[in-house]
Amino acid sequence: MKTEYYINPTTLPTKTFSLQKAFRYAKLMEAGVEFPPVNVFINRDFKHLDFNDGRHRTAAAKMTGKQLRVKRSL
């Protein structure tokens, strides 16, 4: 079962990503564009959440202070 909930991103993802793409997304977020939920999963070995996708959206949300929708994958 997948659960959808909202978070306020507080950390920048550590995987490699394009800063230019994140800035483009930030501009779109500022303009009111809605983005699809970020997919995360529980890393049971390290007891934290990992990203399936959405690193650029998360970085853009951190830049703008916007909240993201998140889907937790099993």
CHARMM internal coordinates of N, CA and C (Angstrom, degrees):
IC EDIT
DIST 1 N 1 CA 1.4556
DIST 1 CA 1 C 1.5248
ANGL 1 N 1 CA 1 C 109.34
DIST 1 C 2 N 1.3208
ANGL 1 CA 1 C 2 N 116.79
DIHE 1 N 1 CA 1 C 2 N 132.26
DIST 2 N 2 CA 1.4546
ANGL 1 C 2 N 2 CA 121.09
DIHE 1 CA 1 C 2 N 2 CA 178.36
DIST 2 CA 2 C 1.5251
ANGL 2 N 2 CA 2 C 109.79
DIHE 1 C 2 N 2 CA 2 C -97.09
DIST 2 C 3 N 1.3130
ANGL 2 CA 2 C 3 N 115.62
DIHE 2 N 2 CA 2 C 3 N 141.57
DIST 3 N 3 CA 1.4517
ANGL 2 C 3 N 3 CA 121.30
DIHE 2 CA 2 C 3 N 3 CA 179.20
DIST 3 CA 3 C 1.5162
ANGL 3 N 3 CA 3 C 108.72
DIHE 2 C 3 N 3 CA 3 C -116.39
DIST 3 C 4 N 1.3291
ANGL 3 CA 3 C 4 N 117.51
DIHE 3 N 3 CA 3 C 4 N 133.21
DIST 4 N 4 CA 1.4526
ANGL 3 C 4 N 4 CA 121.14
DIHE 3 CA 3 C 4 N 4 CA 176.33
DIST 4 CA 4 C 1.5243
ANGL 4 N 4 CA 4 C 108.07
DIHE 3 C 4 N 4 CA 4 C -107.31
DIST 4 C 5 N 1.3128
ANGL 4 CA 4 C 5 N 116.80
DIHE 4 N 4 CA 4 C 5 N 131.50
DIST 5 N 5 CA 1.4536
ANGL 4 C 5 N 5 CA 121.45
DIHE 4 CA 4 C 5 N 5 CA 179.06
DIST 5 CA 5 C 1.5138
ANGL 5 N 5 CA 5 C 109.07
DIHE 4 C 5 N 5 CA 5 C -151.21
DIST 5 C 6 N 1.3242
ANGL 5 CA 5 C 6 N 116.88
DIHE 5 N 5 CA 5 C 6 N 170.50
DIST 6 N 6 CA 1.4513
ANGL 5 C 6 N 6 CA 121.53
DIHE 5 CA 5 C 6 N 6 CA -176.64
DIST 6 CA 6 C 1.5206
ANGL 6 N 6 CA 6 C 110.97
DIHE 5 C 6 N 6 CA 6 C -107.65
DIST 6 C 7 N 1.3217
ANGL 6 CA 6 C 7 N 116.32
DIHE 6 N 6 CA 6 C 7 N 142.09
DIST 7 N 7 CA 1.4597
ANGL 6 C 7 N 7 CA 120.73
DIHE 6 CA 6 C 7 N 7 CA 173.65
DIST 7 CA 7 C 1.5205
ANGL 7 N 7 CA 7 C 108.93
DIHE 6 C 7 N 7 CA 7 C -133.67
DIST 7 C 8 N 1.3016
ANGL 7 CA 7 C 8 N 115.91
DIHE 7 N 7 CA 7 C 8 N 158.90
DIST 8 N 8 CA 1.4491
ANGL 7 C 8 N 8 CA 122.15
DIHE 7 CA 7 C 8 N 8 CA 171.01
DIST 8 CA 8 C 1.5172
ANGL 8 N 8 CA 8 C 105.71
DIHE 7 C 8 N 8 CA 8 C -104.66
DIST 8 C 9 N 1.3294
ANGL 8 CA 8 C 9 N 119.15
DIHE 8 N 8 CA 8 C 9 N 111.39
DIST 9 N 9 CA 1.4670
ANGL 8 C 9 N 9 CA 120.03
DIHE 8 CA 8 C 9 N 9 CA -174.48
DIST 9 CA 9 C 1.5177
ANGL 9 N 9 CA 9 C 111.38
DIHE 8 C 9 N 9 CA 9 C -63.49
DIST 9 C 10 N 1.3239
ANGL 9 CA 9 C 10 N 116.36
DIHE 9 N 9 CA 9 C 10 N 134.87
DIST 10 N 10 CA 1.4569
ANGL 9 C 10 N 10 CA 120.31
DIHE 9 CA 9 C 10 N 10 CA -178.78
DIST 10 CA 10 C 1.5134
ANGL 10 N 10 CA 10 C 112.57
DIHE 9 C 10 N 10 CA 10 C -120.09
DIST 10 C 11 N 1.3163
ANGL 10 CA 10 C 11 N 117.67
DIHE 10 N 10 CA 10 C 11 N -11.06
DIST 11 N 11 CA 1.4640
ANGL 10 C 11 N 11 CA 119.83
DIHE 10 CA 10 C 11 N 11 CA 179.24
DIST 11 CA 11 C 1.5132
ANGL 11 N 11 CA 11 C 110.44
DIHE 10 C 11 N 11 CA 11 C -133.03
DIST 11 C 12 N 1.2948
ANGL 11 CA 11 C 12 N 116.18
DIHE 11 N 11 CA 11 C 12 N 148.68
DIST 12 N 12 CA 1.4525
ANGL 11 C 12 N 12 CA 122.11
DIHE 11 CA 11 C 12 N 12 CA 177.13
DIST 12 CA 12 C 1.5284
ANGL 12 N 12 CA 12 C 108.39
DIHE 11 C 12 N 12 CA 12 C -84.77
DIST 12 C 13 N 1.3280
ANGL 12 CA 12 C 13 N 118.17
DIHE 12 N 12 CA 12 C 13 N 131.69
DIST 13 N 13 CA 1.4706
ANGL 12 C 13 N 13 CA 119.60
DIHE 12 CA 12 C 13 N 13 CA 178.42
DIST 13 CA 13 C 1.5199
ANGL 13 N 13 CA 13 C 111.44
DIHE 12 C 13 N 13 CA 13 C -57.88
DIST 13 C 14 N 1.3080
ANGL 13 CA 13 C 14 N 116.20
DIHE 13 N 13 CA 13 C 14 N 149.40
DIST 14 N 14 CA 1.4601
ANGL 13 C 14 N 14 CA 120.42
DIHE 13 CA 13 C 14 N 14 CA -174.43
DIST 14 CA 14 C 1.5235
ANGL 14 N 14 CA 14 C 113.97
DIHE 13 C 14 N 14 CA 14 C -93.54
DIST 14 C 15 N 1.3230
ANGL 14 CA 14 C 15 N 118.50
DIHE 14 N 14 CA 14 C 15 N -12.94
DIST 15 N 15 CA 1.4643
ANGL 14 C 15 N 15 CA 120.28
DIHE 14 CA 14 C 15 N 15 CA 178.98
DIST 15 CA 15 C 1.5269
ANGL 15 N 15 CA 15 C 109.59
DIHE 14 C 15 N 15 CA 15 C -69.45
DIST 15 C 16 N 1.3081
ANGL 15 CA 15 C 16 N 116.33
DIHE 15 N 15 CA 15 C 16 N 158.02
DIST 16 N 16 CA 1.4581
ANGL 15 C 16 N 16 CA 121.67
DIHE 15 CA 15 C 16 N 16 CA 179.08
DIST 16 CA 16 C 1.5242
ANGL 16 N 16 CA 16 C 110.10
DIHE 15 C 16 N 16 CA 16 C -64.76
DIST 16 C 17 N 1.3036
ANGL 16 CA 16 C 17 N 114.91
DIHE 16 N 16 CA 16 C 17 N 134.69
DIST 17 N 17 CA 1.4583
ANGL 16 C 17 N 17 CA 119.99
DIHE 16 CA 16 C 17 N 17 CA 176.48
DIST 17 CA 17 C 1.5194
ANGL 17 N 17 CA 17 C 108.66
DIHE 16 C 17 N 17 CA 17 C -150.43
DIST 17 C 18 N 1.3342
ANGL 17 CA 17 C 18 N 116.80
DIHE 17 N 17 CA 17 C 18 N 167.09
DIST 18 N 18 CA 1.4528
ANGL 17 C 18 N 18 CA 122.62
DIHE 17 CA 17 C 18 N 18 CA -179.51
DIST 18 CA 18 C 1.5230
ANGL 18 N 18 CA 18 C 109.50
DIHE 17 C 18 N 18 CA 18 C -89.25
DIST 18 C 19 N 1.3171
ANGL 18 CA 18 C 19 N 116.33
DIHE 18 N 18 CA 18 C 19 N 116.97
DIST 19 N 19 CA 1.4587
ANGL 18 C 19 N 19 CA 120.16
DIHE 18 CA 18 C 19 N 19 CA 178.70
DIST 19 CA 19 C 1.5315
ANGL 19 N 19 CA 19 C 110.45
DIHE 18 C 19 N 19 CA 19 C -63.18
DIST 19 C 20 N 1.3207
ANGL 19 CA 19 C 20 N 117.58
DIHE 19 N 19 CA 19 C 20 N -35.34
DIST 20 N 20 CA 1.4649
ANGL 19 C 20 N 20 CA 121.13
DIHE 19 CA 19 C 20 N 20 CA 178.31
DIST 20 CA 20 C 1.5319
ANGL 20 N 20 CA 20 C 111.03
DIHE 19 C 20 N 20 CA 20 C -62.07
DIST 20 C 21 N 1.3302
ANGL 20 CA 20 C 21 N 116.11
DIHE 20 N 20 CA 20 C 21 N -40.97
DIST 21 N 21 CA 1.4662
ANGL 20 C 21 N 21 CA 119.99
DIHE 20 CA 20 C 21 N 21 CA 178.54
DIST 21 CA 21 C 1.5274
ANGL 21 N 21 CA 21 C 110.26
DIHE 20 C 21 N 21 CA 21 C -66.08
DIST 21 C 22 N 1.3109
ANGL 21 CA 21 C 22 N 117.04
DIHE 21 N 21 CA 21 C 22 N -40.28
DIST 22 N 22 CA 1.4632
ANGL 21 C 22 N 22 CA 120.60
DIHE 21 CA 21 C 22 N 22 CA 178.14
DIST 22 CA 22 C 1.5283
ANGL 22 N 22 CA 22 C 110.72
DIHE 21 C 22 N 22 CA 22 C -62.98
DIST 22 C 23 N 1.3302
ANGL 22 CA 22 C 23 N 118.15
DIHE 22 N 22 CA 22 C 23 N -40.58
DIST 23 N 23 CA 1.4644
ANGL 22 C 23 N 23 CA 121.42
DIHE 22 CA 22 C 23 N 23 CA 177.03
DIST 23 CA 23 C 1.5265
ANGL 23 N 23 CA 23 C 111.34
DIHE 22 C 23 N 23 CA 23 C -64.68
DIST 23 C 24 N 1.3483
ANGL 23 CA 23 C 24 N 117.10
DIHE 23 N 23 CA 23 C 24 N -39.45
DIST 24 N 24 CA 1.4678
ANGL 23 C 24 N 24 CA 120.49
DIHE 23 CA 23 C 24 N 24 CA 176.43
DIST 24 CA 24 C 1.5276
ANGL 24 N 24 CA 24 C 110.32
DIHE 23 C 24 N 24 CA 24 C -60.70
DIST 24 C 25 N 1.3372
ANGL 24 CA 24 C 25 N 116.20
DIHE 24 N 24 CA 24 C 25 N -45.24
DIST 25 N 25 CA 1.4651
ANGL 24 C 25 N 25 CA 120.35
DIHE 24 CA 24 C 25 N 25 CA 178.68
DIST 25 CA 25 C 1.5237
ANGL 25 N 25 CA 25 C 110.71
DIHE 24 C 25 N 25 CA 25 C -63.56
DIST 25 C 26 N 1.3307
ANGL 25 CA 25 C 26 N 116.89
DIHE 25 N 25 CA 25 C 26 N -38.68
DIST 26 N 26 CA 1.4690
ANGL 25 C 26 N 26 CA 120.51
DIHE 25 CA 25 C 26 N 26 CA 179.63
DIST 26 CA 26 C 1.5265
ANGL 26 N 26 CA 26 C 110.35
DIHE 25 C 26 N 26 CA 26 C -61.67
DIST 26 C 27 N 1.3229
ANGL 26 CA 26 C 27 N 117.11
DIHE 26 N 26 CA 26 C 27 N -42.43
DIST 27 N 27 CA 1.4689
ANGL 26 C 27 N 27 CA 120.25
DIHE 26 CA 26 C 27 N 27 CA 178.20
DIST 27 CA 27 C 1.5211
ANGL 27 N 27 CA 27 C 110.88
DIHE 26 C 27 N 27 CA 27 C -62.49
DIST 27 C 28 N 1.3364
ANGL 27 CA 27 C 28 N 116.18
DIHE 27 N 27 CA 27 C 28 N -41.62
DIST 28 N 28 CA 1.4609
ANGL 27 C 28 N 28 CA 120.00
DIHE 27 CA 27 C 28 N 28 CA 178.07
DIST 28 CA 28 C 1.5298
ANGL 28 N 28 CA 28 C 111.27
DIHE 27 C 28 N 28 CA 28 C -64.94
DIST 28 C 29 N 1.3306
ANGL 28 CA 28 C 29 N 117.30
DIHE 28 N 28 CA 28 C 29 N -40.58
DIST 29 N 29 CA 1.4697
ANGL 28 C 29 N 29 CA 120.89
DIHE 28 CA 28 C 29 N 29 CA 177.51
DIST 29 CA 29 C 1.5221
ANGL 29 N 29 CA 29 C 110.57
DIHE 28 C 29 N 29 CA 29 C -61.81
DIST 29 C 30 N 1.3309
ANGL 29 CA 29 C 30 N 116.25
DIHE 29 N 29 CA 29 C 30 N -42.81
DIST 30 N 30 CA 1.4655
ANGL 29 C 30 N 30 CA 120.85
DIHE 29 CA 29 C 30 N 30 CA 178.40
DIST 30 CA 30 C 1.5294
ANGL 30 N 30 CA 30 C 110.66
DIHE 29 C 30 N 30 CA 30 C -60.92
DIST 30 C 31 N 1.3322
ANGL 30 CA 30 C 31 N 116.51
DIHE 30 N 30 CA 30 C 31 N -32.50
DIST 31 N 31 CA 1.4566
ANGL 30 C 31 N 31 CA 121.40
DIHE 30 CA 30 C 31 N 31 CA 179.76
DIST 31 CA 31 C 1.5305
ANGL 31 N 31 CA 31 C 112.38
DIHE 30 C 31 N 31 CA 31 C -80.53
DIST 31 C 32 N 1.3335
ANGL 31 CA 31 C 32 N 117.42
DIHE 31 N 31 CA 31 C 32 N -3.01
DIST 32 N 32 CA 1.4615
ANGL 31 C 32 N 32 CA 121.21
DIHE 31 CA 31 C 32 N 32 CA 176.42
DIST 32 CA 32 C 1.5108
ANGL 32 N 32 CA 32 C 115.76
DIHE 31 C 32 N 32 CA 32 C 96.11
DIST 32 C 33 N 1.3278
ANGL 32 CA 32 C 33 N 117.91
DIHE 32 N 32 CA 32 C 33 N 8.94
DIST 33 N 33 CA 1.4671
ANGL 32 C 33 N 33 CA 120.80
DIHE 32 CA 32 C 33 N 33 CA 179.00
DIST 33 CA 33 C 1.5322
ANGL 33 N 33 CA 33 C 109.00
DIHE 32 C 33 N 33 CA 33 C -70.06
DIST 33 C 34 N 1.3413
ANGL 33 CA 33 C 34 N 116.01
DIHE 33 N 33 CA 33 C 34 N 132.65
DIST 34 N 34 CA 1.4616
ANGL 33 C 34 N 34 CA 121.92
DIHE 33 CA 33 C 34 N 34 CA 177.09
DIST 34 CA 34 C 1.5223
ANGL 34 N 34 CA 34 C 109.05
DIHE 33 C 34 N 34 CA 34 C -87.65
DIST 34 C 35 N 1.3102
ANGL 34 CA 34 C 35 N 116.82
DIHE 34 N 34 CA 34 C 35 N 135.30
DIST 35 N 35 CA 1.4603
ANGL 34 C 35 N 35 CA 122.13
DIHE 34 CA 34 C 35 N 35 CA 178.84
DIST 35 CA 35 C 1.5194
ANGL 35 N 35 CA 35 C 109.75
DIHE 34 C 35 N 35 CA 35 C -109.04
DIST 35 C 36 N 1.3396
ANGL 35 CA 35 C 36 N 117.39
DIHE 35 N 35 CA 35 C 36 N 153.80
DIST 36 N 36 CA 1.4716
ANGL 35 C 36 N 36 CA 119.55
DIHE 35 CA 35 C 36 N 36 CA 176.98
DIST 36 CA 36 C 1.5231
ANGL 36 N 36 CA 36 C 110.89
DIHE 35 C 36 N 36 CA 36 C -66.65
DIST 36 C 37 N 1.3296
ANGL 36 CA 36 C 37 N 117.30
DIHE 36 N 36 CA 36 C 37 N 159.79
DIST 37 N 37 CA 1.4638
ANGL 36 C 37 N 37 CA 120.42
DIHE 36 CA 36 C 37 N 37 CA -179.85
DIST 37 CA 37 C 1.5251
ANGL 37 N 37 CA 37 C 112.52
DIHE 36 C 37 N 37 CA 37 C -60.63
DIST 37 C 38 N 1.3142
ANGL 37 CA 37 C 38 N 115.53
DIHE 37 N 37 CA 37 C 38 N 149.63
DIST 38 N 38 CA 1.4607
ANGL 37 C 38 N 38 CA 122.96
DIHE 37 CA 37 C 38 N 38 CA 174.31
DIST 38 CA 38 C 1.5264
ANGL 38 N 38 CA 38 C 107.10
DIHE 37 C 38 N 38 CA 38 C -82.20
DIST 38 C 39 N 1.3241
ANGL 38 CA 38 C 39 N 117.91
DIHE 38 N 38 CA 38 C 39 N 135.95
DIST 39 N 39 CA 1.4649
ANGL 38 C 39 N 39 CA 121.80
DIHE 38 CA 38 C 39 N 39 CA 178.44
DIST 39 CA 39 C 1.5174
ANGL 39 N 39 CA 39 C 110.51
DIHE 38 C 39 N 39 CA 39 C -95.17
DIST 39 C 40 N 1.3150
ANGL 39 CA 39 C 40 N 115.91
DIHE 39 N 39 CA 39 C 40 N 125.00
DIST 40 N 40 CA 1.4622
ANGL 39 C 40 N 40 CA 121.83
DIHE 39 CA 39 C 40 N 40 CA 177.48
DIST 40 CA 40 C 1.5209
ANGL 40 N 40 CA 40 C 109.17
DIHE 39 C 40 N 40 CA 40 C -127.91
DIST 40 C 41 N 1.3255
ANGL 40 CA 40 C 41 N 116.73
DIHE 40 N 40 CA 40 C 41 N 161.51
DIST 41 N 41 CA 1.4509
ANGL 40 C 41 N 41 CA 120.84
DIHE 40 CA 40 C 41 N 41 CA 173.86
DIST 41 CA 41 C 1.5267
ANGL 41 N 41 CA 41 C 109.00
DIHE 40 C 41 N 41 CA 41 C -139.22
DIST 41 C 42 N 1.3081
ANGL 41 CA 41 C 42 N 115.00
DIHE 41 N 41 CA 41 C 42 N 156.60
DIST 42 N 42 CA 1.4586
ANGL 41 C 42 N 42 CA 120.51
DIHE 41 CA 41 C 42 N 42 CA -179.93
DIST 42 CA 42 C 1.5205
ANGL 42 N 42 CA 42 C 108.88
DIHE 41 C 42 N 42 CA 42 C -81.81
DIST 42 C 43 N 1.3192
ANGL 42 CA 42 C 43 N 115.94
DIHE 42 N 42 CA 42 C 43 N 121.62
DIST 43 N 43 CA 1.4621
ANGL 42 C 43 N 43 CA 121.83
DIHE 42 CA 42 C 43 N 43 CA 175.49
DIST 43 CA 43 C 1.5315
ANGL 43 N 43 CA 43 C 106.35
DIHE 42 C 43 N 43 CA 43 C -89.00
DIST 43 C 44 N 1.3023
ANGL 43 CA 43 C 44 N 116.47
DIHE 43 N 43 CA 43 C 44 N 98.40
DIST 44 N 44 CA 1.4666
ANGL 43 C 44 N 44 CA 120.71
DIHE 43 CA 43 C 44 N 44 CA -174.54
DIST 44 CA 44 C 1.5307
ANGL 44 N 44 CA 44 C 112.69
DIHE 43 C 44 N 44 CA 44 C -68.10
DIST 44 C 45 N 1.3399
ANGL 44 CA 44 C 45 N 117.47
DIHE 44 N 44 CA 44 C 45 N -26.79
DIST 45 N 45 CA 1.4663
ANGL 44 C 45 N 45 CA 120.01
DIHE 44 CA 44 C 45 N 45 CA 178.92
DIST 45 CA 45 C 1.5256
ANGL 45 N 45 CA 45 C 111.34
DIHE 44 C 45 N 45 CA 45 C -66.55
DIST 45 C 46 N 1.3290
ANGL 45 CA 45 C 46 N 116.48
DIHE 45 N 45 CA 45 C 46 N -42.28
DIST 46 N 46 CA 1.4607
ANGL 45 C 46 N 46 CA 120.74
DIHE 45 CA 45 C 46 N 46 CA -176.25
DIST 46 CA 46 C 1.5229
ANGL 46 N 46 CA 46 C 112.79
DIHE 45 C 46 N 46 CA 46 C -106.59
DIST 46 C 47 N 1.3483
ANGL 46 CA 46 C 47 N 116.89
DIHE 46 N 46 CA 46 C 47 N -0.77
DIST 47 N 47 CA 1.4646
ANGL 46 C 47 N 47 CA 123.83
DIHE 46 CA 46 C 47 N 47 CA 175.93
DIST 47 CA 47 C 1.5254
ANGL 47 N 47 CA 47 C 112.90
DIHE 46 C 47 N 47 CA 47 C 56.31
DIST 47 C 48 N 1.3344
ANGL 47 CA 47 C 48 N 115.82
DIHE 47 N 47 CA 47 C 48 N 51.21
DIST 48 N 48 CA 1.4543
ANGL 47 C 48 N 48 CA 120.98
DIHE 47 CA 47 C 48 N 48 CA 173.30
DIST 48 CA 48 C 1.5273
ANGL 48 N 48 CA 48 C 108.94
DIHE 47 C 48 N 48 CA 48 C -152.03
DIST 48 C 49 N 1.3238
ANGL 48 CA 48 C 49 N 116.78
DIHE 48 N 48 CA 48 C 49 N 175.29
DIST 49 N 49 CA 1.4582
ANGL 48 C 49 N 49 CA 121.47
DIHE 48 CA 48 C 49 N 49 CA 179.06
DIST 49 CA 49 C 1.5198
ANGL 49 N 49 CA 49 C 110.26
DIHE 48 C 49 N 49 CA 49 C -90.17
DIST 49 C 50 N 1.3280
ANGL 49 CA 49 C 50 N 116.82
DIHE 49 N 49 CA 49 C 50 N 139.62
DIST 50 N 50 CA 1.4610
ANGL 49 C 50 N 50 CA 123.34
DIHE 49 CA 49 C 50 N 50 CA 174.15
DIST 50 CA 50 C 1.5242
ANGL 50 N 50 CA 50 C 108.02
DIHE 49 C 50 N 50 CA 50 C -118.09
DIST 50 C 51 N 1.3207
ANGL 50 CA 50 C 51 N 116.38
DIHE 50 N 50 CA 50 C 51 N 156.04
DIST 51 N 51 CA 1.4528
ANGL 50 C 51 N 51 CA 121.74
DIHE 50 CA 50 C 51 N 51 CA -179.92
DIST 51 CA 51 C 1.5199
ANGL 51 N 51 CA 51 C 111.31
DIHE 50 C 51 N 51 CA 51 C -88.84
DIST 51 C 52 N 1.3287
ANGL 51 CA 51 C 52 N 116.73
DIHE 51 N 51 CA 51 C 52 N 133.42
DIST 52 N 52 CA 1.4591
ANGL 51 C 52 N 52 CA 121.74
DIHE 51 CA 51 C 52 N 52 CA 165.25
DIST 52 CA 52 C 1.5182
ANGL 52 N 52 CA 52 C 108.49
DIHE 51 C 52 N 52 CA 52 C -84.82
DIST 52 C 53 N 1.3198
ANGL 52 CA 52 C 53 N 116.01
DIHE 52 N 52 CA 52 C 53 N -40.23
DIST 53 N 53 CA 1.4582
ANGL 52 C 53 N 53 CA 123.09
DIHE 52 CA 52 C 53 N 53 CA 174.54
DIST 53 CA 53 C 1.5217
ANGL 53 N 53 CA 53 C 107.77
DIHE 52 C 53 N 53 CA 53 C -159.03
DIST 53 C 54 N 1.3365
ANGL 53 CA 53 C 54 N 116.92
DIHE 53 N 53 CA 53 C 54 N 173.32
DIST 54 N 54 CA 1.4637
ANGL 53 C 54 N 54 CA 119.82
DIHE 53 CA 53 C 54 N 54 CA 174.89
DIST 54 CA 54 C 1.5124
ANGL 54 N 54 CA 54 C 115.61
DIHE 53 C 54 N 54 CA 54 C 101.77
DIST 54 C 55 N 1.3057
ANGL 54 CA 54 C 55 N 118.01
DIHE 54 N 54 CA 54 C 55 N 14.46
DIST 55 N 55 CA 1.4686
ANGL 54 C 55 N 55 CA 119.90
DIHE 54 CA 54 C 55 N 55 CA -179.19
DIST 55 CA 55 C 1.5274
ANGL 55 N 55 CA 55 C 111.86
DIHE 54 C 55 N 55 CA 55 C -62.83
DIST 55 C 56 N 1.3324
ANGL 55 CA 55 C 56 N 117.63
DIHE 55 N 55 CA 55 C 56 N -40.00
DIST 56 N 56 CA 1.4588
ANGL 55 C 56 N 56 CA 120.92
DIHE 55 CA 55 C 56 N 56 CA 179.62
DIST 56 CA 56 C 1.5293
ANGL 56 N 56 CA 56 C 110.93
DIHE 55 C 56 N 56 CA 56 C -68.91
DIST 56 C 57 N 1.3235
ANGL 56 CA 56 C 57 N 116.61
DIHE 56 N 56 CA 56 C 57 N -40.32
DIST 57 N 57 CA 1.4675
ANGL 56 C 57 N 57 CA 120.27
DIHE 56 CA 56 C 57 N 57 CA 178.31
DIST 57 CA 57 C 1.5225
ANGL 57 N 57 CA 57 C 110.95
DIHE 56 C 57 N 57 CA 57 C -64.86
DIST 57 C 58 N 1.3429
ANGL 57 CA 57 C 58 N 116.52
DIHE 57 N 57 CA 57 C 58 N -38.94
DIST 58 N 58 CA 1.4526
ANGL 57 C 58 N 58 CA 120.26
DIHE 57 CA 57 C 58 N 58 CA 179.17
DIST 58 CA 58 C 1.5252
ANGL 58 N 58 CA 58 C 110.91
DIHE 57 C 58 N 58 CA 58 C -66.19
DIST 58 C 59 N 1.3282
ANGL 58 CA 58 C 59 N 116.78
DIHE 58 N 58 CA 58 C 59 N -42.68
DIST 59 N 59 CA 1.4678
ANGL 58 C 59 N 59 CA 120.55
DIHE 58 CA 58 C 59 N 59 CA 177.66
DIST 59 CA 59 C 1.5274
ANGL 59 N 59 CA 59 C 110.23
DIHE 58 C 59 N 59 CA 59 C -62.52
DIST 59 C 60 N 1.3291
ANGL 59 CA 59 C 60 N 117.19
DIHE 59 N 59 CA 59 C 60 N -42.71
DIST 60 N 60 CA 1.4615
ANGL 59 C 60 N 60 CA 120.93
DIHE 59 CA 59 C 60 N 60 CA 179.62
DIST 60 CA 60 C 1.5311
ANGL 60 N 60 CA 60 C 110.97
DIHE 59 C 60 N 60 CA 60 C -64.31
DIST 60 C 61 N 1.3236
ANGL 60 CA 60 C 61 N 116.75
DIHE 60 N 60 CA 60 C 61 N -40.27
DIST 61 N 61 CA 1.4660
ANGL 60 C 61 N 61 CA 119.93
DIHE 60 CA 60 C 61 N 61 CA 178.79
DIST 61 CA 61 C 1.5272
ANGL 61 N 61 CA 61 C 110.48
DIHE 60 C 61 N 61 CA 61 C -65.12
DIST 61 C 62 N 1.3166
ANGL 61 CA 61 C 62 N 117.10
DIHE 61 N 61 CA 61 C 62 N -37.68
DIST 62 N 62 CA 1.4684
ANGL 61 C 62 N 62 CA 120.05
DIHE 61 CA 61 C 62 N 62 CA 177.41
DIST 62 CA 62 C 1.5268
ANGL 62 N 62 CA 62 C 110.40
DIHE 61 C 62 N 62 CA 62 C -64.61
DIST 62 C 63 N 1.3286
ANGL 62 CA 62 C 63 N 116.76
DIHE 62 N 62 CA 62 C 63 N -40.25
DIST 63 N 63 CA 1.4684
ANGL 62 C 63 N 63 CA 120.62
DIHE 62 CA 62 C 63 N 63 CA 179.11
DIST 63 CA 63 C 1.5230
ANGL 63 N 63 CA 63 C 112.19
DIHE 62 C 63 N 63 CA 63 C -64.01
DIST 63 C 64 N 1.3279
ANGL 63 CA 63 C 64 N 116.63
DIHE 63 N 63 CA 63 C 64 N -36.71
DIST 64 N 64 CA 1.4631
ANGL 63 C 64 N 64 CA 120.84
DIHE 63 CA 63 C 64 N 64 CA -174.53
DIST 64 CA 64 C 1.5246
ANGL 64 N 64 CA 64 C 113.65
DIHE 63 C 64 N 64 CA 64 C -97.47
DIST 64 C 65 N 1.3353
ANGL 64 CA 64 C 65 N 117.08
DIHE 64 N 64 CA 64 C 65 N -12.65
DIST 65 N 65 CA 1.4580
ANGL 64 C 65 N 65 CA 120.15
DIHE 64 CA 64 C 65 N 65 CA -176.39
DIST 65 CA 65 C 1.5189
ANGL 65 N 65 CA 65 C 113.06
DIHE 64 C 65 N 65 CA 65 C 77.23
DIST 65 C 66 N 1.3280
ANGL 65 CA 65 C 66 N 116.87
DIHE 65 N 65 CA 65 C 66 N 12.29
DIST 66 N 66 CA 1.4671
ANGL 65 C 66 N 66 CA 121.67
DIHE 65 CA 65 C 66 N 66 CA 179.49
DIST 66 CA 66 C 1.5225
ANGL 66 N 66 CA 66 C 110.29
DIHE 65 C 66 N 66 CA 66 C -80.86
DIST 66 C 67 N 1.3378
ANGL 66 CA 66 C 67 N 115.38
DIHE 66 N 66 CA 66 C 67 N 157.38
DIST 67 N 67 CA 1.4604
ANGL 66 C 67 N 67 CA 120.30
DIHE 66 CA 66 C 67 N 67 CA 175.40
DIST 67 CA 67 C 1.5181
ANGL 67 N 67 CA 67 C 109.92
DIHE 66 C 67 N 67 CA 67 C -92.91
DIST 67 C 68 N 1.3300
ANGL 67 CA 67 C 68 N 115.03
DIHE 67 N 67 CA 67 C 68 N 151.35
DIST 68 N 68 CA 1.4614
ANGL 67 C 68 N 68 CA 122.19
DIHE 67 CA 67 C 68 N 68 CA 178.84
DIST 68 CA 68 C 1.5153
ANGL 68 N 68 CA 68 C 110.70
DIHE 67 C 68 N 68 CA 68 C -112.45
DIST 68 C 69 N 1.3325
ANGL 68 CA 68 C 69 N 114.53
DIHE 68 N 68 CA 68 C 69 N 148.82
DIST 69 N 69 CA 1.4544
ANGL 68 C 69 N 69 CA 118.68
DIHE 68 CA 68 C 69 N 69 CA 168.20
DIST 69 CA 69 C 1.5181
ANGL 69 N 69 CA 69 C 106.81
DIHE 68 C 69 N 69 CA 69 C -85.13
DIST 69 C 70 N 1.3244
ANGL 69 CA 69 C 70 N 115.39
DIHE 69 N 69 CA 69 C 70 N 142.63
DIST 70 N 70 CA 1.4690
ANGL 69 C 70 N 70 CA 120.35
DIHE 69 CA 69 C 70 N 70 CA -177.22
DIST 70 CA 70 C 1.5089
ANGL 70 N 70 CA 70 C 109.09
DIHE 69 C 70 N 70 CA 70 C -130.09
DIST 70 C 71 N 1.3235
ANGL 70 CA 70 C 71 N 115.81
DIHE 70 N 70 CA 70 C 71 N 137.29
DIST 71 N 71 CA 1.4645
ANGL 70 C 71 N 71 CA 121.91
DIHE 70 CA 70 C 71 N 71 CA 172.03
DIST 71 CA 71 C 1.5019
ANGL 71 N 71 CA 71 C 107.84
DIHE 70 C 71 N 71 CA 71 C -112.54
DIST 71 C 72 N 1.3050
ANGL 71 CA 71 C 72 N 115.06
DIHE 71 N 71 CA 71 C 72 N 127.61
DIST 72 N 72 CA 1.4677
ANGL 71 C 72 N 72 CA 119.21
DIHE 71 CA 71 C 72 N 72 CA 177.19
DIST 72 CA 72 C 1.5192
ANGL 72 N 72 CA 72 C 108.22
DIHE 71 C 72 N 72 CA 72 C -92.04
DIST 72 C 73 N 1.3136
ANGL 72 CA 72 C 73 N 116.23
DIHE 72 N 72 CA 72 C 73 N 126.22
DIST 73 N 73 CA 1.4587
ANGL 72 C 73 N 73 CA 122.50
DIHE 72 CA 72 C 73 N 73 CA 176.68
DIST 73 CA 73 C 1.5197
ANGL 73 N 73 CA 73 C 109.23
DIHE 72 C 73 N 73 CA 73 C -95.40
DIST 73 C 74 N 1.3147
ANGL 73 CA 73 C 74 N 115.52
DIHE 73 N 73 CA 73 C 74 N 151.82
DIST 74 N 74 CA 1.4579
ANGL 73 C 74 N 74 CA 118.90
DIHE 73 CA 73 C 74 N 74 CA 177.62
DIST 74 CA 74 C 1.4898
ANGL 74 N 74 CA 74 C 110.98
DIHE 73 C 74 N 74 CA 74 C -81.35
END
COOR INIT
IC SEED 1 N 1 CA 1 C
IC BUILD
